[in-house]
Amino acid sequence: MIKKDDNRPGGNDRSDPAESTMRVKDKRHWAREPDDEPSPASADESAPPSLPSFVEEQRLRAEAAERKLREYIAAFQQATAEHDQFRERLLRDVDRRVDLKFSGLVENLVEALDDLDLALAHVEGSPEDALRRGVALARDRFVAALARHGVERIEVTGSEFDPNVAEAVRLDPVSDPALDGKVTTTLRPGYRIGERVFRPARVAVGRLSS
């Protein structure tokens, strides 16, 4: 019987089991050991920065929407202001046109009133008292009708001459210094509607004689 020499080449090599143990490395990402993680130095330094978070993205969208809303509000306010200004100009223009038309009509009416004043002056000393009363009544009704529509006679006799409400057509010499520059006679009465004079009075103005 031949004994096998275990020490010869090709024989059974009975080495230490610890030396012959194989190591299996699990490369699944969830099974990596802490030592297997790549170090920060090995990361790609040229990688692009991370995208904004969901909250940051929503915040940017909200700010953009708010800016757009402010622009719409400013545009709406400007359009409203321009519309209001146009409406005010239109109303002023309409009022001015109505006033001009009404003033033209009233000016014709006050000329008829001038005729009634002249007729009343002629019949003042007439023996026909009924005629005088009739003319006076017609004249008073006419004046009342004009007053209801805002037409007012301008009384300037005895007051300082004012070119805004009267026009001087004659100079009367006066000896009293107090009458110098005053209206001495109203030759044709003036009329106004509110503050607007549509027919200035024609007057004589006193001038101090030397």
C-alpha positions in Angstrom: 0.0 0.0 0.0 1.4 3.2 -1.1 1.1 6.3 1.1 0.4 9.5 -0.6 2.7 12.2 0.3 0.5 15.2 1.1 3.4 17.6 0.8 4.3 16.9 -2.8 3.3 19.2 -5.5 -0.2 18.5 -6.8 -1.3 17.0 -3.6 -4.2 18.2 -1.5 -3.3 21.7 -0.3 -5.0 22.0 3.0 -4.3 25.7 3.7 -5.9 27.8 6.4 -9.7 28.2 5.8 -9.5 31.9 6.7 -7.1 32.5 3.9 -9.3 30.8 1.3 -12.5 32.6 2.2 -14.0 34.6 -0.8 -15.3 38.1 -0.2 -18.5 39.1 -2.1 -19.1 42.7 -2.5 -22.8 43.8 -2.7 -23.1 46.7 -5.1 -26.8 47.3 -4.5 -27.1 51.0 -3.5 -29.3 50.3 -0.5 -26.9 47.7 0.8 -23.7 49.8 0.6 -21.6 50.2 3.6 -20.8 53.7 4.8 -17.2 53.2 3.7 -18.4 52.4 0.1 -19.9 55.9 -0.4 -17.9 58.1 -2.7 -16.0 60.8 -1.0 -16.9 64.5 -1.7 -13.6 64.9 -3.4 -14.6 62.3 -6.0 -17.8 64.0 -6.9 -18.0 65.8 -10.2 -17.2 69.4 -9.3 -18.5 70.6 -12.7 -22.0 69.3 -12.2 -24.8 72.0 -12.6 -26.4 73.4 -9.4 -29.5 71.7 -8.2 -32.9 73.0 -9.5 -35.1 75.1 -7.2 -37.3 73.2 -4.8 -41.1 73.0 -5.4 -41.8 75.6 -2.8 -39.3 78.0 -4.3 -40.7 77.5 -7.8 -44.2 78.2 -6.5 -43.0 81.4 -4.8 -41.4 82.7 -8.0 -44.6 81.9 -9.9 -46.7 83.8 -7.3 -44.4 86.8 -7.5 -44.6 86.9 -11.3 -48.4 86.6 -11.1 -48.5 89.5 -8.5 -46.4 91.7 -10.8 -48.7 91.0 -13.7 -51.8 91.7 -11.5 -50.3 95.1 -10.5 -49.6 95.9 -14.2 -53.3 95.1 -15.0 -54.6 97.2 -12.1 -52.4 100.2 -13.1 -53.5 99.9 -16.7 -57.2 99.7 -15.6 -56.8 102.7 -13.3 -55.2 104.7 -16.1 -57.9 103.8 -18.6 -60.6 104.7 -16.0 -58.9 108.1 -15.3 -58.7 108.9 -19.0 -62.4 107.9 -19.4 -63.4 110.1 -16.6 -61.4 113.1 -18.0 -63.0 112.5 -21.4 -66.5 112.4 -19.9 -65.8 115.6 -17.9 -64.6 117.4 -21.1 -67.6 116.1 -23.0 -70.0 117.3 -20.3 -68.3 120.7 -20.1 -68.5 121.0 -23.9 -72.2 120.1 -23.9 -72.9 122.6 -21.1 -71.1 125.3 -22.9 -73.0 124.6 -26.1 -76.3 124.6 -24.2 -75.4 127.9 -22.4 -74.5 129.5 -25.8 -77.8 128.4 -27.3 -79.8 129.5 -24.3 -77.9 132.8 -24.1 -78.7 133.5 -27.7 -82.4 132.8 -27.1 -82.5 134.9 -23.9 -80.7 137.7 -25.6 -83.5 137.9 -28.2 -86.0 137.8 -25.3 -84.4 140.7 -23.4 -84.5 142.8 -26.6 -88.3 142.3 -26.4 -88.1 143.4 -22.8 -86.3 146.5 -23.9 -89.2 147.3 -26.1 -91.6 146.8 -23.2 -89.5 149.2 -21.0 -89.6 151.8 -23.8 -93.3 151.4 -24.2 -93.8 151.8 -20.5 -91.7 154.9 -20.5 -93.9 156.4 -23.3 -97.2 155.7 -21.5 -96.0 156.8 -18.1 -97.7 160.2 -18.4 -100.5 159.0 -20.6 -104.1 159.7 -19.4 -104.9 156.1 -20.5 -104.2 154.5 -17.1 -105.5 151.1 -18.2 -102.9 151.0 -21.0 -100.1 151.9 -18.7 -101.1 149.2 -16.2 -101.4 146.6 -19.0 -97.9 147.4 -20.3 -96.5 147.3 -16.8 -98.2 144.0 -16.1 -96.8 142.4 -19.3 -93.4 143.7 -18.5 -93.4 142.4 -14.9 -94.5 139.0 -16.1 -91.8 138.9 -18.6 -89.1 139.8 -16.0 -90.5 137.1 -13.6 -90.3 134.5 -16.3 -86.7 135.3 -17.1 -85.8 135.3 -13.4 -87.2 131.8 -13.0 -84.7 130.6 -15.6 -81.8 132.4 -13.8 -81.7 135.5 -15.9 -80.8 138.6 -13.8 -80.6 142.3 -14.7 -77.3 144.0 -13.9 -77.9 147.1 -11.9 -74.8 149.4 -12.2 -76.1 153.0 -12.0 -74.3 154.8 -9.2 -71.6 152.1 -8.8 -68.0 152.1 -9.9 -67.6 151.4 -13.6 -66.7 147.7 -14.1 -65.6 146.7 -17.6 -66.5 143.1 -16.8 -70.2 143.9 -16.6 -70.6 147.1 -18.6 -69.3 149.0 -21.5 -68.9 152.8 -21.5 -70.4 154.5 -24.5 -70.4 158.1 -23.2 -68.6 160.3 -20.7 -70.6 162.7 -18.6 -68.7 165.7 -17.1 -69.3 165.9 -13.3 -68.3 168.5 -10.7 -68.5 166.2 -7.7 -65.3 164.2 -7.2 -67.4 161.4 -5.7 -69.0 160.8 -9.1 -65.7 160.6 -11.0 -65.5 157.1 -12.6 -69.0 156.2 -11.5 -71.8 155.1 -13.8 -74.1 158.1 -14.1 -76.7 156.6 -16.5 -77.7 153.2 -17.8 -78.5 153.5 -21.4 -79.3 149.8 -22.0 -79.5 147.3 -19.1 -77.2 144.4 -19.0 -78.2 140.8 -18.1 -76.4 137.7 -16.8 -77.1 134.1 -16.1 -75.5 133.1 -12.8 -72.0 134.6 -13.0 -71.8 134.8 -16.8 -72.6 138.1 -18.4 -74.2 137.4 -21.8 -75.1 141.0 -22.4 -73.1 143.8 -20.8 -74.8 147.1 -19.9 -74.3 150.2 -21.9 -73.6 153.1 -19.6 -72.4 156.7 -19.3 -69.5 157.2 -16.9 -68.9 160.4 -15.0 -65.6 162.3 -15.5 -64.6 165.1 -13.2 -64.5 168.4 -15.1 -61.5 170.6 -14.6 
